[in-house]
Amino acid sequence: MTSQSSATESSRSLPALGRMIRRPEMGSFVGMLAVFLFFWVAAGGLFVSSAGFSSWLNIAAEIGIVALPIGLLMIAGELDLSIGAIIPASSLTLATISGYFGMPEAVGILAALGMGLLVGFINGWLVLRTGLPSLIVTIGMMFVVMGLTLGFSVMLTGSTSATIEPSELSQMLLGQFVGGMFQVTIFWWLGAIVVFFYILHVSRIGNWIFALGGDRIAARNAGIPTEKLTISLFMMSSFAAAFVGISQAMVYQSAQVAGGQAFIFNSIMCVVIGGVLLTGGFGSVVGVVFGTITFAMVNQGIYFTDFDPNLGSIIIGALLLLAVIMNDSFRKMALNYTTKKNS
């Protein structure tokens, strides 16, 4: 009787294990856990202190807000590099309108977000109308936005930077440090995680996104509004980048033309480490979150150790390569498990 029950429990655990292996975020979770344990051992208790957690959570929040829509775009088979220009452009838009010209902050914020939405719409429209890869289109848009930002900044303010003194409400919502360490952006990131999780994994739009990344023609033939969906995804990406730019302006109370380029590759690394395939059609929001946390821990954890800080880039590069290999291995394991189960 006991042996029969043990056999039954074992047979039930195998499908559960198979479902776990098939999850896109499985590889990123293992990587995140390994990185956390490594820096915990290498840096000691300081890494798991409030200062340690805040150092990488603040970084994760800023990058994470951008990485989430980038993740959805990559699952849909697209890419957006123009975010590197939208972040400083939105910061300068807010600082110029509300800081230099003294107009209400609401006007500056709406103008900055509107600029982001406009750039996202143009990106999506150009990708659809020209048929060019989104990589090429968004690189071109990045330089266009950078040039316009520089030109308008010098023309309107005579400088490549501007300052702003946020109101108490704006500081509380976008620029405050809770407990003097944790940036309030962390709560916005958590809210964004819930929203994007619902979009990708609960609503029917998520199925459309996966179908778009799998086969665009088949998705269109199935009645999915592929053009509207593509444009909407680009607009979400640009909107998130504009939001981060606004947040940075509120936190640092200034904005500059130069800045934001690091978000391009950092967000893509977070997404890839999170298990999203570069070819599209595979990934999850949870995986992107794990990838973002992993990247942030490596980015900041190196400063809590006795290692040379220059090794941080080496570790991040090695981590990216390892993540791609690990994610591909988990995907092959999942496919093999599915094949064996069906046979």
PLY file of the C-alpha trace (Angstrom):
ply
format ascii 1.0
element vertex 343
property float x
property float y
property float z
element edge 342
property int vertex1
property int vertex2
end_header
0.00 0.00 0.00
2.80 2.36 0.90
4.75 1.54 -2.27
1.65 2.21 -4.40
1.09 5.61 -2.81
4.78 6.48 -3.28
4.59 5.52 -6.94
1.47 7.63 -7.36
3.08 10.68 -5.74
6.18 10.20 -7.91
4.10 10.06 -11.08
2.26 13.21 -10.07
5.49 15.07 -9.31
6.92 14.40 -12.80
4.28 16.47 -14.65
4.70 19.22 -12.05
8.45 19.18 -12.64
7.89 19.25 -16.36
5.61 22.27 -16.09
8.21 24.03 -13.97
10.99 23.35 -16.47
8.84 24.64 -19.32
8.42 28.01 -17.61
10.39 30.77 -19.46
11.53 32.30 -16.14
13.03 29.09 -14.73
16.52 29.75 -16.01
16.47 33.38 -14.90
15.29 32.38 -11.42
18.21 29.96 -11.03
20.60 32.67 -12.23
19.14 35.27 -9.87
19.43 32.94 -6.90
23.04 32.09 -7.79
24.01 35.76 -8.11
22.33 36.64 -4.82
24.11 33.84 -2.95
27.44 34.76 -4.56
27.33 38.39 -3.43
25.91 37.44 -0.05
28.99 35.26 0.53
31.45 37.65 -1.13
30.17 40.86 0.51
28.85 39.49 3.78
26.00 41.01 5.72
26.38 44.41 4.10
24.86 43.16 0.85
21.66 42.00 2.59
21.40 45.12 4.76
18.97 47.95 4.03
21.73 49.88 2.26
22.55 46.84 0.15
18.97 46.15 -0.86
18.27 49.80 -1.64
21.36 50.11 -3.85
20.20 47.49 -6.33
16.45 47.92 -5.90
16.70 51.59 -6.93
18.60 50.57 -10.06
16.21 47.69 -10.75
13.17 49.96 -10.48
14.36 52.47 -13.07
15.57 49.86 -15.54
12.64 47.57 -14.75
9.99 50.10 -15.75
11.59 50.30 -19.19
12.47 46.59 -19.42
8.86 45.44 -18.99
7.49 46.97 -22.24
10.76 46.15 -24.01
10.14 42.55 -22.97
6.68 42.58 -24.51
8.09 44.12 -27.68
10.77 41.43 -27.93
8.21 38.68 -27.36
6.30 40.23 -30.27
9.49 40.04 -32.36
10.33 43.75 -32.28
12.96 45.98 -30.66
13.10 49.61 -29.55
16.43 51.41 -29.20
14.98 54.92 -29.26
14.35 54.76 -25.50
17.94 55.93 -25.00
16.98 59.29 -26.45
13.44 59.51 -25.08
14.60 59.41 -21.44
16.75 62.58 -21.60
14.28 64.20 -24.00
11.41 63.79 -21.55
13.57 65.01 -18.67
14.51 68.15 -20.60
10.93 68.68 -21.78
9.73 68.75 -18.18
12.66 70.80 -16.88
12.38 73.33 -19.70
8.62 73.83 -19.53
8.15 73.72 -15.77
11.63 74.71 -14.61
12.95 77.25 -17.11
9.64 78.78 -18.21
7.89 78.27 -14.86
4.72 76.69 -16.20
2.68 74.26 -14.02
4.33 70.88 -13.49
1.25 69.10 -14.79
1.79 70.79 -18.17
5.44 69.74 -18.26
4.63 66.15 -17.26
1.85 65.82 -19.83
4.08 67.31 -22.53
6.89 64.87 -21.69
4.56 61.85 -21.69
2.89 63.08 -24.89
6.28 63.37 -26.55
7.01 59.76 -25.59
3.70 58.53 -26.97
4.25 60.45 -30.22
7.71 58.96 -30.76
6.34 55.48 -30.04
3.53 55.98 -32.54
5.97 57.12 -35.22
8.23 54.14 -34.52
5.39 51.67 -34.94
3.99 53.43 -37.99
7.38 53.49 -39.73
8.03 49.81 -38.97
4.70 48.86 -40.52
4.82 51.19 -43.51
8.46 50.74 -44.52
8.82 47.05 -43.69
12.27 47.78 -42.27
13.48 45.94 -39.16
12.53 47.77 -35.98
16.21 47.78 -35.01
17.02 50.07 -37.96
13.94 52.26 -37.56
14.42 52.88 -33.84
18.16 53.55 -34.19
17.32 56.23 -36.73
14.60 57.62 -34.46
17.04 57.66 -31.55
19.40 59.99 -33.43
16.51 62.14 -34.64
15.21 62.61 -31.09
18.74 63.27 -29.79
19.28 65.95 -32.43
15.92 67.60 -31.81
16.47 67.54 -28.06
19.85 69.22 -28.40
18.61 71.78 -30.92
15.50 72.80 -28.99
17.36 72.88 -25.68
20.00 75.30 -26.99
17.43 77.37 -28.88
15.03 77.77 -25.95
17.36 77.90 -22.94
20.77 78.57 -24.45
22.11 75.51 -22.67
22.18 71.72 -22.91
20.76 71.35 -19.41
17.95 72.72 -17.29
16.96 72.61 -13.64
13.63 72.17 -11.90
12.45 72.53 -8.32
9.65 69.98 -7.94
6.67 70.71 -5.77
6.10 68.81 -2.56
3.47 66.60 -4.22
5.67 65.82 -7.23
8.60 65.09 -4.95
6.48 62.72 -2.89
5.10 60.85 -5.92
8.17 60.73 -8.16
11.33 61.90 -6.45
11.16 60.91 -2.80
13.45 58.46 -1.02
11.46 56.38 1.46
13.46 55.98 4.63
16.19 58.05 3.02
17.30 55.06 0.90
14.51 53.46 -1.14
13.42 55.48 -4.15
9.67 55.84 -4.56
10.07 54.62 -8.15
10.22 51.11 -6.68
6.47 51.28 -5.98
5.79 52.45 -9.53
7.82 49.49 -10.77
5.76 47.08 -8.65
2.59 48.60 -10.05
3.95 48.26 -13.60
4.73 44.59 -12.95
1.08 43.95 -12.03
-0.19 45.81 -15.12
2.13 44.09 -17.58
1.57 40.69 -15.98
-2.16 41.14 -16.55
-1.62 42.24 -20.15
0.66 39.35 -21.09
-0.60 36.46 -18.97
-4.26 37.19 -18.18
-5.82 39.24 -20.96
-6.31 38.00 -24.51
-3.84 40.65 -25.66
-1.09 38.43 -24.25
-2.04 35.64 -26.65
-1.96 38.16 -29.48
1.56 39.25 -28.48
2.86 35.67 -28.43
1.17 34.97 -31.75
2.68 38.12 -33.25
6.16 37.01 -32.23
5.57 33.48 -33.47
4.20 34.22 -36.94
2.99 37.70 -37.89
1.25 36.56 -41.08
-0.58 33.73 -39.35
-1.58 36.11 -36.55
-3.04 38.57 -39.06
-4.88 35.80 -40.87
-6.34 34.71 -37.53
-7.97 38.10 -37.13
-5.49 39.63 -34.68
-5.15 43.41 -35.19
-1.39 43.15 -35.75
-0.90 46.76 -36.88
-2.70 48.32 -33.92
-0.95 45.91 -31.56
2.50 46.74 -32.96
1.96 50.48 -32.68
0.52 50.10 -29.16
3.57 48.13 -28.01
5.95 50.79 -29.32
3.88 53.49 -27.64
4.00 51.61 -24.32
7.77 51.35 -24.60
8.20 55.06 -25.30
5.69 56.02 -22.60
7.63 54.00 -20.00
10.91 55.62 -21.09
9.33 59.08 -20.83
8.06 58.25 -17.35
11.55 57.24 -16.22
12.91 60.49 -17.66
10.35 62.48 -15.66
11.22 60.55 -12.52
14.94 61.24 -13.01
14.27 64.96 -13.43
12.32 64.98 -10.17
14.95 62.98 -8.27
18.02 64.89 -9.45
16.16 68.19 -10.01
17.96 68.68 -13.32
18.07 67.32 -16.85
20.78 67.06 -19.48
20.90 66.22 -23.17
23.49 63.50 -22.57
22.12 60.56 -20.65
19.86 57.57 -21.06
21.94 55.66 -23.60
22.87 53.05 -20.98
19.19 52.11 -20.69
19.22 50.74 -24.24
21.52 47.80 -23.65
20.78 47.45 -19.94
17.07 46.93 -20.55
17.74 44.46 -23.36
20.15 42.54 -21.12
17.52 42.38 -18.38
15.00 40.99 -20.84
17.38 38.42 -22.33
18.62 37.34 -18.89
14.93 37.00 -18.02
14.44 34.27 -20.62
12.91 36.20 -23.52
14.10 34.88 -26.88
15.61 37.37 -29.32
13.60 35.66 -32.06
10.32 36.41 -30.27
7.36 34.29 -29.26
8.73 33.15 -25.90
9.09 34.83 -22.50
7.28 36.01 -19.39
6.90 39.10 -17.22
8.13 37.20 -14.16
11.26 36.26 -16.06
11.91 39.88 -17.02
11.57 40.85 -13.35
14.06 38.15 -12.33
16.42 39.27 -15.08
16.17 42.90 -13.97
16.93 42.01 -10.35
19.85 39.84 -11.43
21.33 42.62 -13.55
20.89 45.18 -10.77
22.51 42.93 -8.17
25.55 42.37 -10.40
25.70 46.07 -11.26
25.73 47.19 -7.63
26.91 44.10 -5.73
30.45 44.43 -7.02
30.86 47.63 -4.96
30.13 45.74 -1.74
33.01 43.36 -2.30
36.79 43.70 -2.41
36.81 43.00 -6.15
37.93 45.55 -8.71
34.80 47.52 -9.74
35.95 47.23 -13.34
35.16 43.53 -13.10
31.47 44.44 -12.99
31.28 44.79 -16.78
33.05 41.47 -17.24
30.62 39.75 -14.88
27.61 41.33 -16.62
28.90 40.24 -20.04
29.59 36.71 -18.84
26.19 36.63 -17.13
24.47 37.65 -20.37
26.17 34.88 -22.33
25.45 32.36 -19.58
21.82 33.45 -19.44
21.34 32.98 -23.17
22.91 29.50 -23.00
20.90 28.57 -19.89
17.61 29.86 -21.29
18.16 27.98 -24.53
18.97 24.81 -22.56
15.80 25.12 -20.48
13.76 25.69 -23.63
15.20 22.56 -25.26
14.52 20.59 -22.07
10.94 21.82 -22.13
10.50 20.83 -25.79
12.03 17.41 -25.17
9.78 16.89 -22.15
6.71 17.86 -24.18
7.70 15.52 -27.02
8.25 12.59 -24.65
4.96 13.28 -22.86
2.99 13.39 -26.11
4.60 10.21 -27.36
0 1
1 2
2 3
3 4
4 5
5 6
6 7
7 8
8 9
9 10
10 11
11 12
12 13
13 14
14 15
15 16
16 17
17 18
18 19
19 20
20 21
21 22
22 23
23 24
24 25
25 26
26 27
27 28
28 29
29 30
30 31
31 32
32 33
33 34
34 35
35 36
36 37
37 38
38 39
39 40
40 41
41 42
42 43
43 44
44 45
45 46
46 47
47 48
48 49
49 50
50 51
51 52
52 53
53 54
54 55
55 56
56 57
57 58
58 59
59 60
60 61
61 62
62 63
63 64
64 65
65 66
66 67
67 68
68 69
69 70
70 71
71 72
72 73
73 74
74 75
75 76
76 77
77 78
78 79
79 80
80 81
81 82
82 83
83 84
84 85
85 86
86 87
87 88
88 89
89 90
90 91
91 92
92 93
93 94
94 95
95 96
96 97
97 98
98 99
99 100
100 101
101 102
102 103
103 104
104 105
105 106
106 107
107 108
108 109
109 110
110 111
111 112
112 113
113 114
114 115
115 116
116 117
117 118
118 119
119 120
120 121
121 122
122 123
123 124
124 125
125 126
126 127
127 128
128 129
129 130
130 131
131 132
132 133
133 134
134 135
135 136
136 137
137 138
138 139
139 140
140 141
141 142
142 143
143 144
144 145
145 146
146 147
147 148
148 149
149 150
150 151
151 152
152 153
153 154
154 155
155 156
156 157
157 158
158 159
159 160
160 161
161 162
162 163
163 164
164 165
165 166
166 167
167 168
168 169
169 170
170 171
171 172
172 173
173 174
174 175
175 176
176 177
177 178
178 179
179 180
180 181
181 182
182 183
183 184
184 185
185 186
186 187
187 188
188 189
189 190
190 191
191 192
192 193
193 194
194 195
195 196
196 197
197 198
198 199
199 200
200 201
201 202
202 203
203 204
204 205
205 206
206 207
207 208
208 209
209 210
210 211
211 212
212 213
213 214
214 215
215 216
216 217
217 218
218 219
219 220
220 221
221 222
222 223
223 224
224 225
225 226
226 227
227 228
228 229
229 230
230 231
231 232
232 233
233 234
234 235
235 236
236 237
237 238
238 239
239 240
240 241
241 242
242 243
243 244
244 245
245 246
246 247
247 248
248 249
249 250
250 251
251 252
252 253
253 254
254 255
255 256
256 257
257 258
258 259
259 260
260 261
261 262
262 263
263 264
264 265
265 266
266 267
267 268
268 269
269 270
270 271
271 272
272 273
273 274
274 275
275 276
276 277
277 278
278 279
279 280
280 281
281 282
282 283
283 284
284 285
285 286
286 287
287 288
288 289
289 290
290 291
291 292
292 293
293 294
294 295
295 296
296 297
297 298
298 299
299 300
300 301
301 302
302 303
303 304
304 305
305 306
306 307
307 308
308 309
309 310
310 311
311 312
312 313
313 314
314 315
315 316
316 317
317 318
318 319
319 320
320 321
321 322
322 323
323 324
324 325
325 326
326 327
327 328
328 329
329 330
330 331
331 332
332 333
333 334
334 335
335 336
336 337
337 338
338 339
339 340
340 341
341 342
